[in-house]
Amino acid sequence: MSVTINLMNCTGCGDCLSECPLELLTLVDSKVFQAEPEECVECGRCADTCEHQTLCVESAHPTAYTHVWSD
């Protein structure tokens, strides 16, 4: 699986964009969009950053890559 995006919650703030280590997120019409979902490693950084609960990571392998990138 990949990142599920709830566009109703998205404010277009863009905080999640810089958190994606693979730069897969962008804004389209002031809403977050994942350009290449098959490339997502499901690290969870975007979801952790979003204050509006717009992004949710539903991993097929829950412990494989979750939260592997740290500051």
Secondary structure, DSSP 8 states (H G I E B T S, - for coil): --EEE-TTT-----TTGGG-TT--EEEETTEEEES-GGG-----HHHHH-TT--EEE--SSTTTSTT----
